[in-house]
């Protein structure tokens, strides 16, 4: 089963074009986890094929935190061998990703993500859609202060390190991490990787 991701920039008619910046950021950060790197497919869209399932949740986490994109994820088969350029890719996973990004655009602002699956991947896609929808909800509810806490948590990974970075007490750090849902976010990112890898369900 392949995983295809399409990102479509929100507000692209009024905001600066972010595709070049984000293709570089995601390809540099997740290059080894991508079977085909992110490439601009249309004016304000980019597309990639995930190579390692554990990269999916981390990519989604970063993209959702930016509040700049609709995300469509397609699961299914693809024609192999894969082409050198994702724009030349074909198969049900690509078509499902296109369907998913269209669905994401029709949903509420707190859930700018959808997952769709072709034959044989529909159940997995439904579970992944629920998981990543919950992740989107947690991220969308954060205040600006909670976003800073979440960023420090992802970078530091411990209550003490967050306290040191933000210049607050350990107790205050723990309370802010809980309020921002940082641990729940981590749980959902790990769960998404397990679902995408086919480790759950029958």
N, C-alpha and C positions, 0 to 999 in steps of 0.2 A: 504494500500500500504506500502510495506517495502522498506528501503533504504540500500543497501549493498555497502560497500566501499572496494576496493582492492588497496593497495599501493605496487608498485613494484620498488625496489631500482634501480636508474640509476647508471651505471658504477660499478656494484657490483663485477665484475671480477677484478677490479683494486683498488677499494676503500674499506675501512674497512666496515664490516657488521654493518649496522645501525638498523637492525630490533629489536634487543633486547632493545636498548636505546629508540627507538621511540614507541614501544608497551608500555613500561612503562610510557613514557611521556604522550602519548595520553590517556591511560587508567586512569592514575592518574588525568589528567586535565579534562577529559570529562566522567568519569565513570558513573555518573548519567544520562548522555545523550546517553548512549549506551545500546541497548537491548542485544547485545552480544559484549564483549570486543574484542579489537584487539588481534589477535593470529597469529603467524607465520604459514602460510599454505604451503610454499615451501621454498627453500633455502633463497631467498631474497624478499619474499612477505609476506604481512600480510593482514588480512581481518577482518572486523567488520560489525555489523548490527547497524544502527543508531536507537536510541530509541526516541529521541526528534529532530524534524527538525531543531530547532534553533542551535543545535550543529554542523550541517553539515557545514555551512559556516565558522564557527570559525575553525573547523578542517582543512578545505581546505585552509584557509588563512595561518595557521601555516605551513602546509605541503608545499605549493607553495613557501613560503618565504625561506624555507631551500634549494630549488633548488636541491633536492636529490631524488625525486620520480616521477614516473608516477602514475597518479590517474585514476582509473576506478570506476564509480558510476553506479549502476544498480537499477532501479525502477521496482517494480512489486510485485507479490504475493510470499510468501514463505510458505513452509510446516509448519504447527503448530500442536502441541506446538513446540516452538523453542527448539533446542537441548541445552545442556549445553556448547558445544564447537562449535564455528562458522565453524570449519572445517567439521562438520557433517551436516551443513545446506544444504537444497535443495529447489529448486523452481525457477521460472523464474527470480526473482530479482538477484539471484546468477549467473545465466547464463548470464544475461544482464551485470552484473558487469565485468565478464570475457571478454565479447565482448568489453566493453568500455575500459578496460585497454589495450587491443590489439590495439584499435583505437588510444588511446593516444600515444602509442609508434610510430605510423606512422606519427604523426603530427609534425609541426615545434617546435623547442625548446621552444619558447615562449608560447606554449599551450600544456603542458604535461598532459592534463586532458580531459576526455570525459565522457559523460553521455549517457546511453542507457536505453530504457524502453521496457518492455514486453507489451503484449496486454493490453489495458486500461490505460497504463501509457506513451505511446509514445509521446503525445503532451507535457505533463509535463516534460518529459525527454528532449525534444527539447528545451523548454524554459530554463530549468536549465543548459543545455549545453551552450547556448548562454550567460547566466548570468555569469557562472563560467569561460567561455572562456575569457570574458572581464576582470574579476578579475585577471586571470592569466597574461593577457597582461599588465595590470597596474603594477603588482608586478615585472614582468620580465624586465621592462624598467628602473627600479630604479638603480641609482648609489649607490656605497657603502655609501656615505654620506646620500642619501635619505633613504636607508634601516635603518640607525641609527635613522633618524627622524621618520620613520614609527614605529619603535619599541618603541620609546619614546612616540609617540602619543597613541599607543594602551595601553601602561602601564599607562600613565598620563591622557589622555582624555581631555586636555585643552591646549590652546595656551600658557597660562602663565606657566603651568607645564612643557611643552616641552622647553620653553625658559629657565626655571630654571635648568632643567636637562642638557641641552646642553651648558649652559653658554652663551646664545645669547640674543639679544633684543627681545621684544615681536613682533616688526615689522618683524625682521628677522625670527622669529619662524613662524609667519603667512605665510610668503613668501615660506618658505621651506615646510611647510605642504601642501600648494597649489601645489607646484612643484612636490611633491611626490605622489599626488593624494590620500591623506589619507582619506579625506571625501568621495570621490567617492568609495574608497575601502569599507568603512563602509556601504555605501548605497547598494553596491552589496552583501555584506554579509547578510544584512537584507532582501534584495530582494530574495536571494537564500533560506533563511528560509521560507519565505512566499510561494514561488513556491513549495518547498518540502512539505510544510504542506497542499498544495492544496487550498490555499486561493485565488489564481488568476485564471482567466479563467473560462470556463464553463465545 
